[in-house]
Amino acid sequence: MNLKLLREFAFVFIVALLVGAATTFLYSFIVHDAGAIDWQTAFTLALILSVVLTWRRAREFKKSMNAT
């Protein structure tokens, strides 16, 4: 179970980091005419989403295990 949660955490972190980087790049490019990635925002978003979504999935898994 721990390895599965760690894999899910890593997957969500990578996807959220890529989406956050792409979003900040496009925002910077469209609004400010400067193609720069805000890495602080991208990492913060990725960390928060990966922790919250992994925690939620772990709670759902425990709830389903207790129900049976």
Buried (B, 14 or more C-beta within 10 A) or exposed (E): EEEEBEEBBEEBBEEBBEBBBEBBBEBBEEEEEEEEBBEEBBBEBBBEBBEEBBEEBBEEEEEEEEEE
